[in-house]
Amino acid sequence: MRKSIVVATRNKGKAAEFRDMLAPLGYEVLSLLDLPDGAAPDVEEDGDTFAANAEKKAREAAIALGRPTLADDSGLAVDALGGAPGVYSARYAGEPSDDARNNAKLLRELGVAGERREVAARTTALSAARFVCVLALYDPETNGTTFAEGVCEGYVLDQARGAGGFGYDPLFYVPSLGKTFGEASAAEKHAISHRGAALRALVAKLSAR
């Protein structure tokens, strides 16, 4: 029988990424999109750190579902903006969350605070930045939480490139790839992404038990 894990997200992009990364490890991945409406509560992400938000989402969903549940909180930290949007990345331009509006606001803010620089041929960045992901796996039987973190360094470009991924991916340029996450294939992104790094760290922790 395949192992099953619930990921506490209704974000189709995130659910697809977790499914792609966990499937080779033998997991059947379910997201909240696969469960009946109301099976898990909507959780207000009011923590001031990625870890606090991830743990809260995992804990509340796990208690409601009665099974171990994985949640993540992730976002973009931009140097020129003092680490913003950070924990507010998904709702940077307000509610409801909208990728296009978030990207437009980020470019407007960096139009004032950013500093243009060439980071590759025909590639102009406005600021160094990094994607951060914190995973929290909460087990309601033990009341314990396992954390893992991943970071991916890069730059925010002055214009979007590529239509892949989601969120800020088309603006986030990774030097080692020579392209944005929006231009990268799923395999390329998972190999070096913040979420991929966090998931590999989590699997290593669970395997060591």
C-alpha positions in Angstrom: 0.0 0.0 0.0 1.3 3.4 -0.9 2.0 5.8 1.9 -0.4 8.8 2.1 0.3 12.3 3.3 -2.0 15.4 3.5 -0.5 18.7 2.5 -2.4 21.6 4.0 -2.8 23.8 1.0 -5.4 24.8 -1.4 -2.9 26.4 -3.8 -2.9 24.3 -7.0 0.7 25.2 -7.8 2.1 24.1 -4.4 0.0 21.0 -4.4 1.4 20.0 -7.8 5.0 20.6 -6.6 4.6 18.5 -3.5 3.0 15.8 -5.6 5.8 15.8 -8.1 8.5 15.7 -5.4 6.9 13.1 -3.0 5.6 10.7 -5.6 9.1 9.2 -6.3 9.4 8.5 -2.6 6.3 6.4 -2.7 3.8 8.8 -1.3 0.2 9.5 -2.4 -0.2 13.2 -1.9 -3.5 14.7 -1.0 -4.1 18.4 -0.7 -7.1 20.2 0.9 -8.4 20.5 -2.7 -8.9 16.7 -2.7 -10.9 16.7 0.6 -14.5 17.7 1.2 -15.1 21.4 1.8 -14.8 22.2 5.5 -12.7 19.1 6.3 -10.0 21.4 7.5 -10.3 25.0 8.8 -9.2 28.1 7.0 -6.2 29.3 9.0 -5.2 32.9 9.4 -1.6 33.3 8.8 -0.9 35.9 11.5 2.6 34.7 12.5 5.6 36.9 12.1 7.8 34.1 10.8 7.5 31.4 8.2 7.9 28.7 10.9 5.1 30.1 13.0 2.7 30.1 10.1 3.7 26.7 8.8 3.3 25.1 12.2 -0.1 26.7 12.8 -1.5 25.5 9.5 -0.1 22.0 10.0 -1.4 21.7 13.5 -4.9 23.0 12.9 -5.4 20.8 9.8 -3.9 17.7 11.5 -6.2 18.0 14.5 -9.2 18.5 12.3 -8.3 15.6 10.0 -6.9 13.3 12.7 -3.8 12.5 10.8 -0.2 13.8 10.3 -0.3 16.8 8.0 2.4 18.8 6.3 2.2 22.5 5.8 4.6 25.1 4.4 5.0 28.8 4.5 7.2 30.3 2.0 7.9 33.6 0.4 10.2 36.0 -1.3 12.7 38.1 0.7 14.0 41.0 -1.3 17.2 42.8 -0.1 16.3 46.3 -1.5 12.9 46.1 0.4 14.4 45.1 3.7 13.3 41.5 3.4 9.8 42.3 2.2 7.4 40.9 1.1 8.5 38.0 3.3 5.6 36.4 5.2 3.2 38.6 3.3 4.3 37.4 -0.1 1.0 35.7 -1.1 -1.0 38.7 -0.1 1.4 41.5 -0.9 -1.1 43.4 -3.0 -4.0 42.7 -0.7 -6.7 40.1 -0.5 -7.7 38.0 -2.3 -4.3 36.8 -3.3 -3.5 37.5 -6.9 -0.1 36.7 -8.6 -0.4 39.3 -11.2 -1.1 42.1 -8.8 1.6 40.9 -6.4 4.2 41.0 -9.2 3.0 44.4 -10.4 3.4 45.8 -6.9 6.8 44.3 -6.4 8.0 45.9 -9.6 6.5 49.3 -8.6 8.3 49.1 -5.2 11.6 48.2 -6.8 11.2 50.9 -9.3 11.8 53.2 -6.4 14.0 51.2 -4.0 15.8 48.9 -6.4 19.1 49.4 -8.2 19.4 48.1 -11.8 22.3 45.9 -12.5 23.3 43.4 -15.2 23.5 39.9 -13.8 23.9 38.1 -17.2 23.7 39.0 -20.9 20.5 40.9 -21.6 19.4 40.2 -18.0 18.7 43.2 -15.7 18.0 42.7 -12.0 16.5 45.2 -9.6 17.7 43.5 -6.4 19.2 40.4 -4.9 16.6 38.2 -3.3 15.9 34.7 -2.0 13.0 32.4 -1.8 12.5 30.8 1.7 10.4 27.8 2.6 9.7 26.3 6.0 8.0 23.0 6.2 6.2 21.8 9.4 4.9 18.2 9.7 2.6 17.9 12.7 1.5 14.6 14.3 -1.6 14.9 16.4 -0.9 11.6 18.2 2.4 12.8 19.6 1.7 16.6 19.5 5.1 16.9 17.9 6.3 19.0 14.9 9.2 18.4 12.6 10.6 21.4 10.8 12.8 21.8 7.8 13.9 24.9 5.9 15.2 25.6 2.4 16.5 28.7 0.7 17.2 29.5 -3.0 19.3 32.6 -3.8 18.7 34.7 -6.9 17.6 38.1 -8.2 14.3 39.9 -9.0 14.4 41.0 -12.7 13.0 44.2 -14.1 10.5 42.2 -16.2 8.8 38.8 -16.1 10.3 36.0 -18.2 8.5 32.7 -18.8 4.9 31.5 -18.1 5.7 28.5 -15.9 5.5 28.1 -12.2 3.4 30.4 -10.1 3.7 33.4 -7.8 6.9 35.4 -8.3 8.5 32.7 -10.4 8.6 34.6 -13.7 10.5 37.5 -12.0 12.9 35.3 -10.0 16.2 34.7 -11.8 18.6 31.9 -10.6 22.2 32.3 -11.8 22.9 28.6 -11.7 20.0 28.0 -14.0 20.6 31.0 -16.2 16.9 31.5 -16.3 13.9 32.4 -14.1 11.8 29.9 -12.4 9.1 30.9 -14.8 11.3 29.6 -17.7 12.5 26.5 -15.9 11.0 23.0 -16.2 9.5 21.5 -13.2 12.5 19.1 -12.8 14.9 22.0 -13.0 13.0 24.0 -10.4 12.5 21.2 -8.0 16.3 20.3 -8.1 17.3 23.7 -6.6 14.1 25.4 -5.3 13.6 26.5 -1.7 10.7 24.0 -1.5 12.7 21.2 -2.9 15.6 21.9 -0.5 13.2 22.0 2.5 11.5 18.8 1.4 14.8 17.0 1.0 15.8 18.2 4.5 12.5 16.9 5.9 12.9 13.5 4.3 16.4 13.2 5.7 15.1 14.0 9.2 12.3 11.4 8.9 14.7 8.8 7.5 17.1 9.3 10.4 14.5 8.3 13.0 
